[in-house]
């Protein structure tokens, strides 16, 4: 049961959700659909609301994420989850420098930070994906970014639901 999450004041529930997806409209929509009977109900509602976000909202969500390979700052849930998600991306000095260069090239090419669902990925896998994605056209990359963000939001919603059910 999600009694703890369902019982939060709307503002507190929205704040908890913003650690999953930094779109205030998204968080408000998910909160408005309470109460949730199961963790799966919360995750499905959150992912469904995410799927309806436009590119402008997604850019706002992207801006809230730390650059891949850089240590997330802060001690809130979002920073803690980012640290956990990027825990496998431990790069040697040379790889860290290359990752920074690829990040820069990506940001110049697409106008936003490179984002990948990093959970379970090594620095080499992230680098290979970043290099490959630099070849995408803008429309293709937007589809890829949406998919990567969706996976992150889903994982974070699952973690939020686990915490709320405990």
Secondary structure, 3 states (H helix, E strand, C coil): CCHHHHCCCHHHHHHHHHCCCCCHHHHHHHHHCCCCCCHHHHHHHHHHHHHCCCHHHHHHHHHCCCCCCCCCCCCCHHHHHHHHHCCCCCCCHHHHHHHHHHHHHHHHHHCCCCCCCCCCCCHHHHHHHHHHHCCCCHHHHHHHHHHHHHHHHHHHHHHHHHHHHC
